[in-house]
Amino acid sequence: MWPFKKKQSSLQLITKQFATKKDLSAALEAVVKRALSLKSVRSAELSLIDSGQYHSAISVGVPILGKPVHDIPLIFAGTELGRIRLTLNQNLTRSELVLCDELGLESTLIIISSEYTQELLKMKRVSEESMRAKTGFLANLSHEIRGPLGVMLNGVDLVLEGLCGEINEDQQESLIMVRSNGKHLLSLINDVLDYAKVESGKLEAKHTPINLKEAVEEVMALLRSQAHAKQHQFLMTNVPADVYIKVDPKHFRQIMINLLTNAIKYTPEGGKVEVSSTVDHQSKISVHVKDTGVGIPDSEKDKVFAAFERLSDDYSQKQVGTGLGMSLTKKLAELNGGFIEFTSVRGKGSDFFVTFPITKERPVEVRQETVRVAGAGRGILVSAIDQTAIKPIVRYLARAGFKIAYGVTKDEIQKVLSNEPICAIIIDQGWFDSHNEINAIRVMSPKLPIALITNRAFSFDVEDSLKAGVDRMIAQPIELPELALILDELTRRRTGELGRILNL
């Protein structure tokens, strides 16, 4: 700790700091290092706020699990610019608390000073342009992949359901493997899309209470075969059955999938992956994913949560992935009111832990029944240029009892609508480049339900299509039973038919 009398005042320190020609990162790094020099401080991390989320900028020292934490918000004119997070060996003394306030003031003034603002904006602009180019390219690419991937998965589902004839056990096993790998590819694509949504501020969390142990068990069941394929011990210990957290269930599931997948991936054969938990004063709970893998060297720990970064060792470079998983995991944790940290020792393994507040709320139980749709001969007009791509969908709907008609051009669509009792239209988005064609259909039949099949998965795409007159927008890849239920709902609304869904 600094002797108080031997130090210049905060403003003198700031003036001296500002007189140098150091860049912004060097100036902030000096503040963080001074925070680490306090006797009570184990580690210090300064994060700047960007697009409403924290992004780690500078981190020094190594945090220890279970140690107290002290946050120093960096606030100017009511706006939070960032935060200094200190992991403590012991509680801060009164004089150390005063010095922490000085560090917060100094950091804030450095960020808002005219000398450094231009450099900050320049750094941010270059970073944003590079990130925007990367995420934009990958997002567009992933959108294009969703289409053919959907066709592949739908075709496999048709064969597995016996709609293309009987198959033997070997064929079934091979198709299940194809479907499993296809869904894994879909999860990678969704990582890219979710990351792009977070970066654009379009991803929202729908918080609801979930049972922690049940949610963890579900993900472990999903990944157990991957762990066993590498002959890992795959364990869950000390996760209480009566603890609930309030998060977006899909986001928490993605967080756990990313953590467990990485633990499995970066642990050589015959290792151990264990999920456990620790409770902090009955108010927060941390879920730990520990492995006996290759570990992370100190020199590369700053890459872990950085987008598009991969560790440089040979084992890590051989692993398949987008380089977005851990960055997305951190963003999802923060979006849901939590945070993620880790410890790791090269050659011995890692311990990643995500922390959320415990809630007293309980989820509302909803009964779900598995049903199969009976289309009862209701007419569906399918409009798609690529008949091969949409063939698995058409075959499934025909088996479900819908009567299928085709039309691509406006004249063909008009003819079908004039001569057949159509209850809904399916449009493949490849059929049009604008909303003019939907408007044309609306002129022909103002109340006819329209379902749009698309590779686009952003919320603003959905909003644009709904404004254009589409009743339902369905993103690829499509779950065929879900599509049948959607069309059943739309066509019943059209015909005024009531009653429960009949089982085939």
N, C-alpha and C positions, 0 to 999 in steps of 0.2 A: 504494500500500500504506500501511496505517496505521503510523506510528511506534509501537512497542510501549509505550514508556514514557509516551506522551501519552494512552493510552487507559485507560479504567476497566477493572476486571476484568470477566470475563464475567457474574458474578452481579450486579454493580452495573448493568451494561447491561440485564440482564433485569429487575431491579427497577424501573429507570427506565422501561423499555418497558411493564411491566405497570401502572405507575401511571397511564398515560394511558387515555383512553376510546376509543381507536381500536378499530375492529372487527377481527375476526380477519384478514381479507384485507389490511387496511392494515398490521397488525403484521408479517405474513409478507412482504409486499411490501417493507417496510423492510429486512428481513434479506437478501432477494434483491438489492436494490439495493446493499447494503454488499458483498455478494459480488462484484458487478460492478465495484466500485471497486478491487478488487485488480488490480495491474498485469498479472498473467499471465492474467487472465480475459477472455475474449471475449464470452461470453454465459452467463446463468444461468437455470435453470428449476427451480421447486419444484413437485413433483407430490405429491398426497395419494393414499393407497391407499383405494379404495372397491370392495367386493365382490371383493377379490383382484386388482384391476387398477389400474394407475397412471392417473390422470386429471390432465392438466395444469391447474394452478391459476394460476400466475404465471410469466411468462417475460419476461426483459429482455435486450436485446442481440440480435445476429444471429450465429448459428453459421456457421463456415466449414468446408467439406468438407475432410476429411482431417486436421483439427486434433485433438490429443489431448483426451481427456475425463477428468474427475475426478468421481466420484460420492460424495456424502455421505449415507449412510443415516440416517434419523431413526427411532431405535429406543428404545422404552420397555418395560421388563419383558419383554424378549425378543420383542416384537411390533414389526414394522416399520410405522410410521405413514405414511411417505412417503420422499421422496428429493430431494436437491438435485443437479442435474446441471450441471456447469460445462464449457463448451467453452473450451479454453485457447489463448492465443497461444504460450505456452512452458510448460515444466514449472514447477510451483509451487515456490517456495523453502521452506526449512524453516519460517520464521516464518509464511509464508502457509498452510502446512499446519496449523499450530497454530491460526491464526485460523479456518480452515475447520472444524476440530473445534468451536471455540466457536460458530460459526454453526449447526452441526448441533445442539449442545446447546440453544442459544437457541430454535431453531425447535421442537424437541421439547417444551420446557417451555411455550412459547406454546400449542401444540396441546393439551397435557394440563392446562393450568392451569384451575382451577375457574371463573375469570372468563370464559374464552374457550370452555370446553367447551360451556356452554349455548348460546352463540351459534353454535358450530360445529354442534351438534345441530339447532338451529333452521334454519340455512342448509341443512344436509343434508336435513332433513325436508321443507322446502318444495321443494327441488330434486328429491328422490325422488318426492314426490307429483305434481309437475308431469310429471316424466319417466315415471312409472308410468302416468299418465292418457294421455299421448301414445302411449307404446309399447303400452299395453293396447288402446287404440282401433285403432291401426294394425295390430297383430297380429291382432285379431279380424276387422277388415275384410279383411286379406290372406287370412286363412283362408277367408272367404266367397268371395273372388274366385277362389281356386284351383279351386273346383268348376266354375263355368261356363267358366273358362279351359281346364280339362282337357277338357271336352266339345268346345270349339272346336278344340283341337289334335288331339284324337282324330279328329274329323270330317275335318279337313284331311288327316291321315295316311291315312285310309281312301280318300279320293279320289285322292291321289297314288300310292297303291299299286294303283290300278286296280280296287278292289273295288266301285266305283259306276259302272263303265263307262269307256270310253276318254275321254281328255281331249286337247285340242290343246296346242301349245307355249305359246300365249298364256295359256291357262287354267292350265297348269302353272306358268308364271312368276308369275302372280298369286297362286296358292296358296302357292308357296314364299315369296313376300314376306309373306303373311299368317302363315305358320308362323314365319318369322324374327322378325317383330314380336311375335308371341305369346310366343315364348321370351324376347325382351327384356323384355316385361312380367313374365314369370315371374321373371327375374333381379332385377327391382326388388322384387317381392313377397318373394323369398328374402332380399334385403338387410334388409327390415323384420323378417322372422322371425328371421334370424340375430342381428340387433341385440337383439331382445327376448330371445333365448336367452342372449346374453352378459350382458345386464343382470340376468337372473334367475339367473345362474350355472349354466345348464343346458347351455351349449355346451362340449364337450370336444374337445381336439385329439388326433388319432391320428397320432403322429409316425412318419414313415418316410422313409428317404433317397430323394431324387429328384435327377435330373440337372438342374442349373440351366438350362443352355442349352436342353435339350429342352423343359422346362416353359415357358420364355419363348417359344420358337418356336411352341408349340401355341396359346398365348393370342394371339400376334401374328397367326397364321393366321386365328384366329376373328374378329379385329377389323380385318383388313386392308381388307375391303370398305368399312367405315365410314370409315377414313382416306382411302381413294382417292375416296370419294364427295365429300369436301371438298378433294380435290386436294392432300392432304398428302404430303410425303416421309415414308415410314414405314420406319425403319431400325433395325437392330441392329448394334452395333459393340462389339468388345472384350469379348465375353462368352465366357469360356473353356469349352471343350467337356468338360473333365475335372474340373469342380468339382461337388460334391454338397453339398446341405444337407438337414438332417433336420427336416421340417415335416409338417403335415397337407397332403397334396397338394391337397385341395379348397380349403382355406383359402388356400394360396399362389396357386392359380389365381384365387380371388376377389380377392385383393389386387392381382394384376397386371391383372385385368380392370378393377377400379375405377380404378387409376392410369392405365392407357392410355385408358380411356373418357373420363376427365376431361381428359387431355391433348388428345385429339381434339376433345372438345366445346368446350373453352375456348380453342382455337386457331382463329382465323378462317381462311377458305378460303386454300389455297395456302401453308400453313405447313409446319412440320417437327416431327415427333415421333420421338425417338431413344431407344432403350434401350441402355444401356452398363453397365459394372460397374467397381468398384475393389476391390482386395484389401488388407486390413489385416493385415500381418505373417503372411500365410498362415493366419490363424485365423478371420477374418471376411470376408465379402464383401457389398458393397453393390450393389444393383441400382438404377440411376438411370433415371428416366423424365423426359427433358428435352423441353420444347416451346418454341415461339416464340410462345406465346399472349398473352393480355391481361395476364397477371401478376396479382399480388396486392399491393395497397398495404399499407404497414406498419401502418396503422391497423386493418386487417381480418384480419391474419394469425392473431389469436387465434380467429377463427371457423372456421378451416379444419377442425379436428378436433372441433368442437363439433356435437353432434347437433341436427338440425332447423334449422341455420343456413345461410343463403345469402349470398353476397357481394352488396353493394347496388348495384353498377354495372349499367347497362342491359343490357350483353351477357350478364352472368351470370344476371340475372333472367329472361332469355328462354329459358334452357336448362332442359330437362326433367329431373327427378330428385326423389328423396325427401328429400334433405338429410341422408341417413344414410351415404352411401357412404364418405366419408373417415373419419368417426367409427368405422365398422365396420372399415375397413382398419387403423386404428391399434390397435383392440382385437384383431383377428386377429393382427397382427404380434406384439404383446406376449404373446398366448396361446401363440404358437409360439416364444417365446424370443428374439424380435427386437425391433426398434424402427424407427420411421419418422420422418424429418425432412425439411425442405425449405428451399430458398432461392428467392426470387422477386423480380423487379424489375418494377414496374408498366410495362406497355407493351412489355416485352422477353421475358417468358416465365418459366417456373418449372422447377425441378429437384427432383422428389420422389425420395427414395431410401430403400429399405427394406433393413435390415442383418440378416443371420443368421449364426450360427456355421457354419464349414465342417466337414463330417464326413468321416471316412475310411470310413464304412460305405457299402455299395453295395446297391441294391435287388435283391430276389429276383425274377427273371424268371418271369412266369406266362403260359403260353400260353392265349390265348383264341380260341375258335372261334365263328364266327357260325353259329347254328343256327336252324332254323325248326321249330316244334313240329308233330307230328302227333297230334291228340287221340284218334284211333282210336275215336271214338264214345263216349268216356267222358262220363258225364252230369254236367252242372253245373247246380245250382239257383241261379237269379238272383232275389234279393229286393230290389226297389227300387220305391219309389212312383213316382218320376219315370222312366217308361219311355223318354221322349225323351232324357234326359240319358245313360242307360246304353246306348242303342241302338248307338252306334259300337263300344263294347266288345263287346257281344253279337255284332254282325256279324263282327268280327274273329275272335272265338273260334270262331264257327260255321265260318268259312272255314278255321281251323286244325284243324278236325275234331272239335271237341267237340259234344256233343248238349245243347242248351239247353232247360231247363224253367223256368217262372216260378211264383212264389208270394209273396204279400205278407202275408196274414193267417196266423195260426197254423194255422187249419183248412186253408188252401190248401197250406201247407208240409207239414203232416202227410199230406195226400192224395198229394202228389208223392212224398214219402219212402216211402209205403206201396206205391205202384204202379210206381215207376221206379227203375232202378239208378243212384242218384246217388252220385258219387264226391267231390264237394266243393260247398260253398255260397259264393256271392259275396253279400255284404250291402253295400248302399249305406248309409252312416251316417245319411242323412236318414230312414231307415226307423224309427229308434228314438231315444228320448230318454234311455234308461237301458240297463243291461245285462240287464234282466229277460228281454227277448226272446231274447238269446243263451243265457241259462240255460234258457229253454224249449226251444230247439233242442237243447241239450245233453241234456235229458231225453229228447227224441224219439230222438236218435241221438248217444250219448256220444262216439263216435270219429270222427264225420264231420268232415273238415277244413273250417275256416271262414276265408275271406279277407275282410277288412273294407276297403272303399274309403272313404277319409275325406279331408276337407279339413284335418284337424288334423295338424300336423307336429312337435309338441314331443315330446321323449323321454318325458315323464311321461304323455302321451296314449297312446303306444305301450305303456308299461308297464301302464297301467290296462286297456287292451283285452286285452292278453295274459293278465292276471290273470283277466279276465272269461271267458276261454275261447276267444279268437280265436287262430288259428294264425299268420296273417300279417296285418299291417296295411300297407296300400298307400296312400301319400299322393298326392293329386291334385297336378298333372296326371300321368296315368299314361302310361308308355311301353308301348304295346300289346304289342310283342314280349316285353318283360320280364314283363308280366302273364301272357302265355301260358306262359312258362317256369316261373313260380311255380305256376300251376295244373297244369302238366304234372307238376311235382315232387310236389305235394300229392295229385293223383289217382293217380299211380303208387304212392305210399306206401299209399293206400287200397286199391288193387286188388292190391298185392303184385307188380306187374309190374316186371320188371327189363329191363336192356338199354339201349343208347344211344338218344338221341333221333333219330328218323328225319327226314330232310330231305323237305320237300314237293316 
